[in-house]
Amino acid sequence: MTIILGKTLKKLFVLFLIVQSSIVFPQEMVIKSLKTFTTSDVNSIPVLSSPRDLLVIDFDVQAEYVPNINIIFTFCDRNWNPTDNIFLSNKGKNIAYRLDYFSLPTTVEDANYHYTNTFPDKDGYVAFPFSGKWKYYIVDSQDQSKIFAEGKFFVVRADVPLKVETKKETLDDRTYFPPQLGHVNWIIVEANPKEDYFPFFVDELEIVQNHLLDNSIKVLRTSTDQNRVFEWDGGSKVKFIAKDVRPGNEYRQTNLMDINIYNSKNVKAQFDGMEYSRFLLTGRSDNNGGFVLKSPKDLYSTYMNVTFQIKPPEEGYGDIYLVGAFNDWDLSPKNKMNFDGDVYNLTIPLKRGIYDYQYVVVNGDYSNPANQDWYVLEGNDWQTSNDYNIFLWYRDQENGGYDRIIGYSKIQTR
């Protein structure tokens, strides 16, 4: 009896070990250096405007072991709100299950794995059938409500050509010093939609300057703003005019590529440390708001704590926010700089690379554009190079009604 019981306990113990070894315990996981682009344009905002274009989602993961993650894609309205329209749910073609990855070199600190995946994928599990705005979510494969990171991109199926013209003008509401501060661009867009489109539903033009997805310029059909003009000839021809678009300055840039200069864990964004106002200075050529990373397979492609410091020319500027390619140009409380009575500073972790950024002065509620000054510390000049992605929106009545992009153009101004 004792021998039989002993064998039974031994079997139970072995069974326990087998079950225990198959359990996937939860782990802490962080997505880092997330970059979204297309195979045709690495530096601009992701716009799939050709059947040959592929979306690339590229990121690092900090985790003890390989995580179980999926990517979910969802169609959105023109304000980036995911649609709940069942006709636009794209079921069966909206989840990427098997993601390609590899282990990072052991010399890389604060990250363990690198993921690079392109979509639509070759297996046909992911497709983007609707023209408009899309979001994706990197989620836990066992609990898709747990979102680790998200991103945005455009899909364009445009059959309405856009005629785009730019004009250099000056602000005439007052005298500016230096005069460059009053330099602006006018962006004039004409379209002549086919008979398939009902003119009243062609109702908005959206212009994205560089990577400012959350600060786009919108010209509405119903606009009462004298700087945002809509014209209609009574037939099919429409015109949108965005006046007084400031070109800004070339962005500041931190280049962390050189391992001899940036050779420690804690570094400063600029080798000589402190930064100052560029109100009267024209910046050097930049990446129009993007960033470039060192190859993930490089032994020195690691993470550092990077300190940004700026000393304004005088007191009373208000709050200063650090925005750039490393935080999606997001003007939010987490990017508010610390003030020690003399200098504003903020330290953030960055992977070795080249990043565009700038400083924004805020007086009052940061979310109110009227309280934001993007130029007082940075300057403004026609000599600046900018990308403008231009989208023509249509209120499509099919599929239960949805926002659809029917026209698209990309220009660069200097």
MIMI-163451 format. One record per residue (C-alpha): x, y, z; residue in three letters. Coordinates in nm, 3 decimals, decimal comma. Layout:
<pts>
PT	u	v	w	r
PT	X	Y	Z	Ala $
...
</pts>
This chain:
<pts>
PT	u	v	w	r
PT	0,000	0,000	0,000	Met $
PT	0,281	0,238	0,090	Thr $
PT	0,466	0,160	-0,233	Ile $
PT	0,154	0,225	-0,446	Ile $
PT	0,089	0,555	-0,269	Leu $
PT	0,452	0,660	-0,320	Gly $
PT	0,429	0,598	-0,694	Lys $
PT	0,104	0,796	-0,712	Thr $
PT	0,259	1,094	-0,536	Leu $
PT	0,559	1,078	-0,768	Lys $
PT	0,332	1,087	-1,074	Lys $
PT	0,140	1,381	-0,933	Leu $
PT	0,464	1,566	-0,865	Phe $
PT	0,588	1,506	-1,222	Val $
PT	0,249	1,618	-1,357	Leu $
PT	0,273	1,933	-1,147	Phe $
PT	0,617	2,009	-1,292	Leu $
PT	0,490	1,962	-1,647	Ile $
PT	0,190	2,190	-1,593	Val $
PT	0,402	2,449	-1,414	Gln $
PT	0,656	2,459	-1,698	Ser $
PT	0,379	2,530	-1,950	Ser $
PT	0,236	2,828	-1,764	Ile $
PT	0,322	3,166	-1,915	Val $
PT	0,369	3,401	-1,621	Phe $
PT	0,297	3,772	-1,672	Pro $
PT	0,598	3,998	-1,716	Gln $
PT	0,673	4,365	-1,727	Glu $
PT	0,706	4,481	-2,087	Met $
PT	0,781	4,818	-2,245	Val $
PT	0,770	4,920	-2,612	Ile $
PT	1,053	5,158	-2,703	Lys $
PT	1,166	5,361	-3,007	Ser $
PT	0,841	5,295	-3,194	Leu $
PT	0,864	5,418	-3,552	Lys $
PT	0,598	5,401	-3,821	Thr $
PT	0,682	5,470	-4,184	Phe $
PT	0,634	5,339	-4,536	Thr $
PT	0,871	5,150	-4,761	Thr $
PT	0,866	5,442	-5,005	Ser $
PT	0,944	5,717	-4,750	Asp $
PT	1,131	5,647	-4,428	Val $
PT	1,131	6,002	-4,287	Asn $
PT	0,781	6,141	-4,359	Ser $
PT	0,452	6,064	-4,189	Ile $
PT	0,319	5,720	-4,296	Pro $
PT	0,091	5,760	-4,598	Val $
PT	0,010	5,453	-4,808	Leu $
PT	-0,075	5,626	-5,136	Ser $
PT	0,030	5,358	-5,384	Ser $
PT	-0,053	4,985	-5,411	Pro $
PT	0,322	4,924	-5,389	Arg $
PT	0,354	5,100	-5,053	Asp $
PT	0,391	4,893	-4,740	Leu $
PT	0,351	5,007	-4,382	Leu $
PT	0,651	4,940	-4,158	Val $
PT	0,612	4,913	-3,780	Ile $
PT	0,949	4,907	-3,607	Asp $
PT	1,021	4,897	-3,232	Phe $
PT	1,226	4,757	-2,945	Asp $
PT	1,090	4,562	-2,650	Val $
PT	1,222	4,556	-2,296	Gln $
PT	1,118	4,224	-2,144	Ala $
PT	1,275	3,924	-1,972	Glu $
PT	1,155	3,680	-2,237	Tyr $
PT	0,989	3,697	-2,578	Val $
PT	0,644	3,853	-2,529	Pro $
PT	0,322	3,726	-2,681	Asn $
PT	0,193	4,028	-2,869	Ile $
PT	-0,038	4,106	-3,160	Asn $
PT	-0,103	4,420	-3,360	Ile $
PT	-0,466	4,525	-3,410	Ile $
PT	-0,557	4,769	-3,690	Phe $
PT	-0,870	4,982	-3,685	Thr $
PT	-1,023	5,234	-3,923	Phe $
PT	-1,090	5,582	-3,780	Cys $
PT	-1,288	5,893	-3,857	Asp $
PT	-1,110	6,215	-3,960	Arg $
PT	-1,049	6,298	-3,591	Asn $
PT	-0,864	5,971	-3,521	Trp $
PT	-1,159	5,820	-3,335	Asn $
PT	-1,186	5,443	-3,406	Pro $
PT	-1,510	5,367	-3,586	Thr $
PT	-1,777	5,142	-3,438	Asp $
PT	-1,939	5,098	-3,780	Asn $
PT	-1,977	4,723	-3,840	Ile $
PT	-1,933	4,773	-4,216	Phe $
PT	-1,585	4,917	-4,153	Leu $
PT	-1,466	4,672	-3,887	Ser $
PT	-1,250	4,479	-4,138	Asn $
PT	-1,292	4,157	-3,940	Lys $
PT	-1,058	3,879	-4,043	Gly $
PT	-0,807	4,122	-4,191	Lys $
PT	-0,732	4,343	-3,892	Asn $
PT	-0,497	4,147	-3,665	Ile $
PT	-0,131	4,052	-3,711	Ala $
PT	-0,062	3,740	-3,508	Tyr $
PT	0,288	3,621	-3,597	Arg $
PT	0,539	3,902	-3,570	Leu $
PT	0,901	3,887	-3,682	Asp $
PT	1,165	3,972	-3,423	Tyr $
PT	1,524	3,903	-3,320	Phe $
PT	1,727	3,938	-3,002	Ser $
PT	1,925	4,258	-2,960	Leu $
PT	2,301	4,243	-2,893	Pro $
PT	2,386	4,184	-2,527	Thr $
PT	2,565	4,520	-2,525	Thr $
PT	2,231	4,701	-2,569	Val $
PT	2,098	4,824	-2,236	Glu $
PT	1,728	4,859	-2,147	Asp $
PT	1,594	4,656	-2,441	Ala $
PT	1,603	4,288	-2,535	Asn $
PT	1,420	4,231	-2,864	Tyr $
PT	1,365	4,416	-3,190	His $
PT	1,053	4,389	-3,410	Tyr $
PT	1,021	4,496	-3,774	Thr $
PT	0,706	4,402	-3,965	Asn $
PT	0,546	4,521	-4,288	Thr $
PT	0,178	4,539	-4,382	Phe $
PT	-0,029	4,436	-4,569	Pro $
PT	0,155	4,113	-4,493	Asp $
PT	0,241	3,849	-4,752	Lys $
PT	0,013	3,591	-4,586	Asp $
PT	-0,292	3,809	-4,637	Gly $
PT	-0,389	3,833	-4,269	Tyr $
PT	-0,387	4,215	-4,273	Val $
PT	-0,540	4,450	-4,531	Ala $
PT	-0,644	4,817	-4,540	Phe $
PT	-0,950	4,839	-4,767	Pro $
PT	-1,071	5,190	-4,675	Phe $
PT	-0,923	5,529	-4,765	Ser $
PT	-0,875	5,741	-4,456	Gly $
PT	-0,709	5,743	-4,115	Lys $
PT	-0,604	5,425	-3,937	Trp $
PT	-0,465	5,342	-3,595	Lys $
PT	-0,287	5,033	-3,472	Tyr $
PT	-0,246	4,894	-3,123	Tyr $
PT	0,029	4,665	-2,996	Ile $
PT	-0,153	4,441	-2,750	Val $
PT	-0,116	4,136	-2,529	Asp $
PT	-0,221	3,834	-2,733	Ser $
PT	-0,397	3,684	-2,428	Gln $
PT	-0,568	4,007	-2,326	Asp $
PT	-0,622	4,242	-2,619	Gln $
PT	-0,754	4,512	-2,388	Ser $
PT	-0,399	4,553	-2,259	Lys $
PT	-0,238	4,805	-2,495	Ile $
PT	0,139	4,856	-2,483	Phe $
PT	0,168	5,118	-2,760	Ala $
PT	-0,020	5,263	-3,054	Glu $
PT	0,045	5,448	-3,378	Gly $
PT	-0,126	5,630	-3,665	Lys $
PT	-0,111	5,616	-4,044	Phe $
PT	-0,303	5,715	-4,357	Phe $
PT	-0,434	5,498	-4,636	Val $
PT	-0,513	5,693	-4,952	Val $
PT	-0,720	5,571	-5,246	Arg $
PT	-0,746	5,906	-5,420	Ala $
PT	-0,904	5,965	-5,761	Asp $
PT	-0,950	6,343	-5,732	Val $
PT	-0,639	6,535	-5,846	Pro $
PT	-0,540	6,835	-5,635	Leu $
PT	-0,395	7,151	-5,784	Lys $
PT	-0,173	7,300	-5,512	Val $
PT	-0,023	7,649	-5,511	Glu $
PT	0,182	7,821	-5,242	Thr $
PT	0,235	8,195	-5,197	Lys $
PT	0,471	8,385	-4,970	Lys $
PT	0,293	8,657	-4,775	Glu $
PT	0,351	8,867	-4,462	Thr $
PT	0,126	8,912	-4,162	Leu $
PT	-0,031	9,256	-4,182	Asp $
PT	-0,198	9,281	-3,841	Asp $
PT	0,105	9,459	-3,690	Arg $
PT	0,477	9,528	-3,737	Thr $
PT	0,700	9,233	-3,651	Tyr $
PT	1,060	9,234	-3,533	Phe $
PT	1,253	9,073	-3,673	Pro $
PT	1,055	9,097	-3,998	Pro $
PT	1,096	8,721	-4,053	Gln $
PT	0,853	8,658	-3,768	Leu $
PT	0,576	8,790	-3,993	Gly $
PT	0,665	8,562	-4,284	His $
PT	0,388	8,316	-4,371	Val $
PT	0,283	8,082	-4,649	Asn $
PT	-0,058	8,062	-4,811	Trp $
PT	-0,155	7,715	-4,933	Ile $
PT	-0,421	7,720	-5,204	Ile $
PT	-0,579	7,394	-5,319	Val $
PT	-0,827	7,348	-5,604	Glu $
PT	-1,016	7,028	-5,685	Ala $
PT	-1,277	6,925	-5,938	Asn $
PT	-1,437	6,602	-5,812	Pro $
PT	-1,603	6,371	-6,063	Lys $
PT	-1,978	6,337	-6,095	Glu $
PT	-1,958	6,042	-5,856	Asp $
PT	-1,916	6,287	-5,569	Tyr $
PT	-2,192	6,506	-5,433	Phe $
PT	-2,041	6,858	-5,393	Pro $
PT	-2,192	6,923	-5,048	Phe $
PT	-2,011	6,622	-4,906	Phe $
PT	-1,667	6,751	-5,013	Val $
PT	-1,631	6,943	-4,690	Asp $
PT	-1,275	6,963	-4,555	Glu $
PT	-0,911	7,004	-4,648	Leu $
PT	-0,650	6,889	-4,396	Glu $
PT	-0,283	6,988	-4,413	Ile $
PT	-0,021	6,812	-4,200	Val $
PT	0,302	7,009	-4,165	Gln $
PT	0,599	6,776	-4,123	Asn $
PT	0,508	6,533	-3,840	His $
PT	0,251	6,747	-3,657	Leu $
PT	-0,034	6,495	-3,682	Leu $
PT	-0,212	6,633	-3,376	Asp $
PT	-0,174	6,995	-3,487	Asn $
PT	-0,290	6,977	-3,846	Ser $
PT	-0,428	7,274	-4,038	Ile $
PT	-0,796	7,232	-4,130	Lys $
PT	-1,003	7,430	-4,377	Val $
PT	-1,371	7,346	-4,331	Leu $
PT	-1,654	7,406	-4,573	Arg $
PT	-1,837	7,583	-4,289	Thr $
PT	-1,534	7,779	-4,164	Ser $
PT	-1,593	8,137	-4,045	Thr $
PT	-1,221	8,204	-3,988	Asp $
PT	-1,096	8,465	-4,236	Gln $
PT	-0,766	8,276	-4,257	Asn $
PT	-0,940	7,951	-4,359	Arg $
PT	-1,138	8,008	-4,676	Val $
PT	-1,367	7,775	-4,871	Phe $
PT	-1,496	7,862	-5,219	Glu $
PT	-1,742	7,676	-5,442	Trp $
PT	-1,837	7,773	-5,796	Asp $
PT	-2,186	7,619	-5,772	Gly $
PT	-2,080	7,325	-5,985	Gly $
PT	-1,817	7,069	-5,899	Ser $
PT	-1,512	7,294	-5,855	Lys $
PT	-1,400	7,372	-5,500	Val $
PT	-1,114	7,578	-5,358	Lys $
PT	-0,960	7,576	-5,010	Phe $
PT	-0,722	7,848	-4,889	Ile $
PT	-0,511	7,817	-4,574	Ala $
PT	-0,369	8,162	-4,502	Lys $
PT	-0,095	8,266	-4,259	Asp $
PT	0,074	7,928	-4,222	Val $
PT	0,401	8,001	-4,044	Arg $
PT	0,695	7,800	-4,177	Pro $
PT	0,882	7,814	-3,845	Gly $
PT	1,253	7,743	-3,827	Asn $
PT	1,451	7,433	-3,904	Glu $
PT	1,418	7,207	-3,602	Tyr $
PT	1,689	7,166	-3,344	Arg $
PT	1,864	6,833	-3,369	Gln $
PT	2,052	6,603	-3,135	Thr $
PT	2,288	6,355	-3,296	Asn $
PT	2,377	6,073	-3,060	Leu $
PT	2,542	5,852	-3,321	Met $
PT	2,908	5,917	-3,232	Asp $
PT	3,014	5,665	-2,968	Ile $
PT	3,330	5,863	-2,894	Asn $
PT	3,141	6,179	-2,803	Ile $
PT	2,839	6,014	-2,640	Tyr $
PT	3,014	5,731	-2,459	Asn $
PT	2,835	5,712	-2,124	Ser $
PT	2,491	5,632	-1,989	Lys $
PT	2,411	5,992	-1,893	Asn $
PT	2,468	6,253	-2,163	Val $
PT	2,351	6,597	-2,272	Lys $
PT	2,150	6,651	-2,590	Ala $
PT	2,408	6,902	-2,710	Gln $
PT	2,774	6,828	-2,649	Phe $
PT	2,839	7,180	-2,521	Asp $
PT	2,541	7,153	-2,288	Gly $
PT	2,323	7,462	-2,265	Met $
PT	2,090	7,580	-2,540	Glu $
PT	1,952	7,929	-2,600	Tyr $
PT	1,691	8,109	-2,807	Ser $
PT	1,722	8,086	-3,187	Arg $
PT	1,482	8,376	-3,241	Phe $
PT	1,729	8,554	-3,471	Leu $
PT	1,910	8,250	-3,610	Leu $
PT	1,825	8,020	-3,900	Thr $
PT	1,872	7,655	-3,808	Gly $
PT	2,058	7,393	-4,005	Arg $
PT	1,888	7,144	-4,234	Ser $
PT	1,686	6,882	-4,045	Asp $
PT	1,476	6,567	-4,105	Asn $
PT	1,150	6,766	-4,122	Asn $
PT	1,044	6,634	-3,785	Gly $
PT	1,157	6,273	-3,812	Gly $
PT	1,427	6,063	-3,652	Phe $
PT	1,691	5,812	-3,760	Val $
PT	1,812	5,527	-3,540	Leu $
PT	2,136	5,335	-3,540	Lys $
PT	2,093	4,984	-3,678	Ser $
PT	1,937	4,757	-3,415	Pro $
PT	2,207	4,497	-3,485	Lys $
PT	2,484	4,745	-3,406	Asp $
PT	2,667	4,665	-3,081	Leu $
PT	2,645	5,030	-2,975	Tyr $
PT	2,277	5,079	-3,053	Ser $
PT	2,191	5,125	-2,687	Thr $
PT	1,981	5,356	-2,469	Tyr $
PT	2,107	5,663	-2,282	Met $
PT	1,962	5,917	-2,041	Asn $
PT	1,967	6,239	-2,243	Val $
PT	1,934	6,578	-2,071	Thr $
PT	1,792	6,875	-2,261	Phe $
PT	1,869	7,220	-2,117	Gln $
PT	1,767	7,568	-2,229	Ile $
PT	1,819	7,910	-2,076	Lys $
PT	1,573	8,169	-2,213	Pro $
PT	1,707	8,520	-2,268	Pro $
PT	1,486	8,666	-1,995	Glu $
PT	1,244	8,565	-1,719	Glu $
PT	0,869	8,551	-1,751	Gly $
PT	0,841	8,316	-2,047	Tyr $
PT	0,597	8,085	-1,874	Gly $
PT	0,623	7,708	-1,900	Asp $
PT	0,848	7,544	-2,158	Ile $
PT	0,770	7,208	-2,316	Tyr $
PT	1,010	6,979	-2,500	Leu $
PT	0,850	6,830	-2,811	Val $
PT	1,010	6,629	-3,087	Gly $
PT	1,041	6,314	-3,292	Ala $
PT	1,102	6,112	-2,974	Phe $
PT	0,755	6,190	-2,828	Asn $
PT	0,548	6,229	-3,147	Asp $
PT	0,553	6,608	-3,108	Trp $
PT	0,312	6,567	-2,820	Asp $
PT	0,247	6,881	-2,616	Leu $
PT	0,142	6,718	-2,287	Ser $
PT	0,224	6,751	-1,914	Pro $
PT	0,479	6,470	-1,921	Lys $
PT	0,690	6,680	-2,162	Asn $
PT	0,686	6,993	-1,946	Lys $
PT	1,041	7,093	-1,852	Met $
PT	1,161	7,146	-1,497	Asn $
PT	1,265	7,499	-1,394	Phe $
PT	1,532	7,550	-1,129	Asp $
PT	1,507	7,927	-1,116	Gly $
PT	1,752	7,982	-1,399	Asp $
PT	1,749	7,691	-1,643	Val $
PT	1,479	7,463	-1,785	Tyr $
PT	1,577	7,096	-1,812	Asn $
PT	1,431	6,755	-1,881	Leu $
PT	1,598	6,412	-1,900	Thr $
PT	1,452	6,137	-2,118	Ile $
PT	1,577	5,793	-2,230	Pro $
PT	1,672	5,780	-2,598	Leu $
PT	1,820	5,518	-2,823	Lys $
PT	2,133	5,615	-3,013	Arg $
PT	2,017	5,809	-3,317	Gly $
PT	1,938	6,151	-3,465	Ile $
PT	1,625	6,333	-3,344	Tyr $
PT	1,453	6,658	-3,447	Asp $
PT	1,300	6,863	-3,164	Tyr $
PT	1,212	7,213	-3,044	Gln $
PT	1,095	7,410	-2,740	Tyr $
PT	0,740	7,544	-2,705	Val $
PT	0,641	7,820	-2,461	Val $
PT	0,301	7,781	-2,295	Val $
PT	0,116	8,045	-2,093	Asn $
PT	-0,197	7,895	-1,938	Gly $
PT	-0,373	7,575	-2,040	Asp $
PT	-0,128	7,377	-2,254	Tyr $
PT	-0,410	7,221	-2,459	Ser $
PT	-0,535	7,559	-2,584	Asn $
PT	-0,353	7,656	-2,908	Pro $
PT	-0,400	8,024	-2,818	Ala $
PT	-0,165	7,972	-2,523	Asn $
PT	0,105	7,799	-2,727	Gln $
PT	0,400	7,984	-2,880	Asp $
PT	0,608	7,768	-3,112	Trp $
PT	0,818	8,058	-3,242	Tyr $
PT	0,935	8,287	-2,960	Val $
PT	1,233	8,060	-2,879	Leu $
PT	1,274	7,910	-3,226	Glu $
PT	1,226	8,184	-3,486	Gly $
PT	1,043	8,185	-3,818	Asn $
PT	1,163	8,225	-4,176	Asp $
PT	1,070	8,151	-4,537	Trp $
PT	1,408	7,980	-4,580	Gln $
PT	1,282	7,686	-4,376	Thr $
PT	1,208	7,360	-4,559	Ser $
PT	0,876	7,195	-4,474	Asn $
PT	0,678	6,893	-4,591	Asp $
PT	0,303	6,942	-4,631	Tyr $
PT	0,079	6,638	-4,673	Asn $
PT	-0,259	6,754	-4,806	Ile $
PT	-0,579	6,548	-4,775	Phe $
PT	-0,922	6,619	-4,926	Leu $
PT	-1,206	6,474	-4,716	Trp $
PT	-1,546	6,348	-4,829	Tyr $
PT	-1,848	6,241	-4,621	Arg $
PT	-1,920	5,914	-4,797	Asp $
PT	-2,279	5,791	-4,757	Gln $
PT	-2,200	5,427	-4,833	Glu $
PT	-2,128	5,160	-4,572	Asn $
PT	-2,341	5,340	-4,319	Gly $
PT	-2,155	5,668	-4,376	Gly $
PT	-1,787	5,738	-4,309	Tyr $
PT	-1,504	5,987	-4,358	Asp $
PT	-1,308	5,913	-4,673	Arg $
PT	-0,997	6,066	-4,831	Ile $
PT	-1,058	6,126	-5,202	Ile $
PT	-0,767	6,358	-5,284	Gly $
PT	-0,404	6,368	-5,176	Tyr $
PT	-0,087	6,561	-5,256	Ser $
PT	0,248	6,614	-5,091	Lys $
PT	0,457	6,927	-5,144	Ile $
PT	0,776	7,071	-4,999	Gln $
PT	0,826	7,442	-4,949	Thr $
PT	1,136	7,650	-4,885	Arg $
</pts>
